[in-house]
Each structure stands twice: as structure tokens, then as C-alpha cells.
Amino acid sequence: SNPELCGCASVNQADYRGTMNRGVKKTSLGSGVVEEGWKCLRWDEVNSYYYSDPRENFDPKDYPDAGLDNNDYCRNPDGHQRAYCYTRVGGNTVVDCNIPYCFPTQSSCSASHDASEELKDACAYYQCDVSFDTENRIFSEEEVSDHCRCHHVIWDCKHASKDCDEPHYDKKFEYECCEKNTEDSNSNTKAASCECFVKSGCENGNATKCDEYAEHCCEEDDKDCKCDYQTRACRLALEQSEPGKGSDLAKEYCSYGAQEKCCPEYDVGGCR
């Protein structure tokens, strides 16, 4: 793990040693959630005037190994659910910090013979995303491949942020979609990912998602599926190009994509 960038779920982010110094307070508003950021207090400024927290006489000296010295950074010295800080809002209030959770490295999958449930769920992602080949790098949620995203969502919901139970929160809907498509269609988690995150993007006009569906979601021997979605990617890329000009994306999806998937025997042009 990289404690300067993320915190491990297994220790409730007590290992985090980064410089994030803003807590987040979530408030339900209508059908959504509003997140407000609040500047953290220095740990040595926290005193006994608590309004929202029952503890008294907090002293950072009682936690010599918790990384509280002379700073206002998000930390978890005492077994809170995740990294947090105090902020002067309605008195000294505890607010959680949006510190990312460290996703286990790919190398930890091959090195462990007695894996925990968390590690098994994480390793299932690497088994799905075979193109991911960086052994020891911590990667961010933004890098998760959509055709394997349900694996990551399930890991996060069960072992990390556990935000799936919060009403109106995006992860809740993502998790429910993954679970529903796995149960209803008796399909695997990758197929659920394709349905929830790739196919929907393609149907909403995202050429890249149509290309991803053709490459990763169609069955290996389903030529019609690959041709269909690659053709969609081609057409969308052409429609979204500047008038009178082609684009590198259109060339890739049409000449190297649709033509190859639909009519590989043609040397020039295409068949659709």
C-alpha cells in the first residue's frame, strides 16, 4: 500500500499518512446527497468542548504512533470507521475524510496462500481485467475498467467505504445494478459490469463504450455482437467528428475496428 495516497480497509485507514486536511459532511437533500468540505483542526487544538462527540480531553500525546504531530491532517488514531478529523462546526465535530481506500496490489494475489475475503474479492478484479499488468502500483478508482467495475464495486461495498447502504449515494445504485444483473441473468460478474457500465454508456452515445463492449463484453466467438457494437462505435465517432474532417478516433473505430470485425476480407473501405 501507499500510506501517503490511501488507507487500508483492514485497519480502517489508520495507516494513512497523507496531507488531506479537509473533512466532509454529507447531508441528504431531496433525491441526492450534498457534500460540504470543512477545514480540519490541528490535532493539538482539539480540546474538551465537544458537541457531537462524547469523548473528552483528547490529547495527541496519547497516540504517539498515529501521525498526529504538529499537523491538521486526516488520521484515525483510535479505531474510528475511517480516517477523520475534527472541525470547528457547531463546536468541535468529528467529520470523516474522503481518503481513498488502498486496493490490494496484483502481486498480493499470487503471494497469498490463505487469502482473506477482502483479498479474494480484490483478486477477482485482476482475474477479470487481464490487461492490467502493473504488479505493485496502487491504482485509483478512476483507472478501473468499466467491463470489470462490478468486481471493484463489490470489494468497495463489502470491505472498504461500505457506502452502498447510504440512500441516494451513487455506489448504492451501482452495487444494486451489479447484484441484480448477476442474479437475474445468472451471469458472471463481468457480464454484470458490461450491462451496468459499458452497454448503458454505449446506448447513451459514448463511442468509446461501444468499442469497449465489442472488445471485452461480446463472447469470443460472437462475431455478430462484435460487428454490431464496433459499427456503433464507428458511426458515433463519425457523427461526433467536426464537419468535413475525420478524427483519429473515427479512423480507429471504423478502419481498424468495424472493418476488421465485420468484414476482414476487405482491404479497402467496409461492408456497412
N, C-alpha and C positions, 0 to 999 in steps of 0.2 A: 504494500500500500504506500501511498504518498501522503503523509500527515499534513503537509503544507497545502494540499489541494482538497482533501476529502477526509471523512472519518469512517471507521469501520462499524458496520451494524452490530457485530458481535460484542462490541464494548460500548454501544450507544454513543459512538463518536468521541469517547473520552481521549482518544489518541490524536484528535485534530489539533494541529499547531499552526494553522494559517493565520491570516491577518484580517479576516472578515470581522467587522465591528458594528454591524447593524442587525438588530433582531427584527422579526416580522410578526406582526399581529394580524391574524385572519379574522374577518368579520363577514358573516353571511349577509348578503344583500339581494333580495329578490331571488332570482334563479341562479345567482353566481356568488362568488367569493371575492371580497376586496382585501388586498394585502397592503398593509401600511408598514413602512420601514421606520425603525426608531434607532437612534444612535445609542450605542451601549455605554454604560458607565464603566469607569475603571474599576477593577475588582477591589482595589484598596479604598474606593469611595463608597462601596456598598456598606450600609450600616443597618441598624436595627429598626428603622422606620418602614416596616413592610405593611403594605395594604392588601396585596394579593398573595403573599407568600407567608406561611405561618412560622418559618424559621427565624431565629433571632441571633444577633451577634455574629454574623458571618465574618470570618477572618481568613483571608487567603493564606496566611501562615499555617493554617491547619491542613492545607493541601499543598505541600512543598513540591510535589511532582506533577501538578496539574497544569503547569504553564500559565499561572496567573500573575507572575511577577511584572509589575510596572506596565500593565497594558489594559486595554479595554476590549480584547478580542474574545470572540465566541469560544467557550470552553465547556466542558462537562466534568467538574471536579467531584461530583457527589451522586452519581447514579441517576441523573435525570434521563428522560427518554431519548434525548439527543443533545447536541451542542446548543448552548443557550447563553444568554447574558441578562443582566439587569438593565432596565432603562427607567428614566425618571418620568413615568407616565402614570398619573394618579397615584403618586407615591412610587417607591421602588418596586417595579413589577418585573417578573420573570417573563421573558419572551424567547421563543425558540428562534434559532437561526437557520436560514436556508443553506446549510452546508451540504454539498452532495455526498452521497454515500459511496464508499470505495467498492467498486465492483471487483470481485476476485480476478486475479490475473490468469491468463490462459495457462501459464506454467504450473499454477497451483492445482490444476485439474489432473495433470499427469503425475504430479508428485505425491498426491494423497491417495492412500490405500483405504483409509477409514474416513471417508468424506462425511461432513455434516449435511443436513438437509439444505442449508443455505448454499453450500458449495455445489451440491448436486444440481440445484436449480440454476445456479450460475453457469456451471459447465454445460448444461443443456443449450445455453445460448451459443457457446463456441461450437458445439456439435452441429448447430443449425447454420451458423454463419461461417462456413468453411473458408471464406475469403479473408477472414480476419487472421493475420499471421504474425502479429506483434506479441511476442511471448510475455514480456514483463511490464509493458506500458499500461498505466492506468488510463482508461479511455472514458470520455464523458458521455452523458446520455444523448447528446446531440449527434454522436457518432454511431448510435445504434442503428443497424439496418432494419428498415421497416418490415421486410419479409421475415424477420426473426424477432420483431419487437415484443410479441406476447411473452416470449421467454423472459425478457428483461422486465416487463411489467409485472409478471407473476413473482419474480425474485424480489422486486422492489416492494410489492404489496405484502408479501408474506414475511420478509426478513429485514427490510430497510426502512423506508419512510413510513410504510403502513398507512399511507394517506387514503387508501382505497375505501375506507369506511366513512370518510368525510362527505356529507351531502354536497352536491354541486361541484365537487372537485374533479378535474379532468381525469385523474388517474382512476377514479371510481368508475367512470364510464368506459375507459379503456379496458380495465380489468373485467368488467361485466361483459364487454363485447368478446374478449378473448375466451372467457368461460362459456358464454352462450354458444359461440361458434364451434368450440371443441365438443360440447355436449350434444348440441342439436344435430350436427352433421357427422358425428362420430369420426371426426377428422383429427389429425395431429395438431400440435401447437403451431407449427409452421404454417399449415393451411389456414388456421385461425388468424394468424398475423397477416397473411395475404389478403384475407377477406376484410379485416378491420382497418388496415393501414395502407395497403397498396391498391387494392381494387377500388376502394372509395375515392382515393386520390386521382386515379385514372379517370373515373366517371365524372369527377369534378373538373376535368380539363387539364390535368397535370401530365404532360407528355413524358416526363421522367418516370412517373409512377407506372405508366403504361409499359414503358420499356422494362422497368424492374419486374413487373408482373410476367412479361414474356420470358425474361431471363431466369427468374427464380421461382415463380409460382405455378407455371404450367408444368404438367407432367413431362418427363424427359422425352417420351415418345408421342406426345400430343402435338403434332405439327400444326393442326388447325388452330389450336389455342395460341401457340406461339406466333403464328402468322397474323391472327386476329389482333392481338394486343400490340404487336410490333407495328402493324399498319395503323392502329390508332395513334401510336406514338409519333409515327411519321406525319400523319395528317395534322395532328395538333401542333407539331413543331413547325410545319409549313404555314399553318394558319396564323401562328404567333410570330412569324418572321416579318421583318419590315417589308412593305410592298416593293416589289421589283428586286428584292435581294433574297438570297438564300441565307442559311445560317449553318454554322458548324454542327449544331445540334440536329437540324433537319437533315443534313448530309449523313450524319452518323445513323440516325434512326431510319432513314429511307434507303440510302445506298448500301450501308453496311448492316442494316437491321432488317427492314421489311423485305428487301430483295433477297437477302440471304435466307430468311425464314420461310418466305412464301414461294420463291422460285429460284433456287440456287443455280439452276441450269442456264439462266440468262446472264450474259456477260455485260449487257448494257441495258439501262432502263429498268423496268419492273413489269410485273404482271397484274398489278392492281392500281 
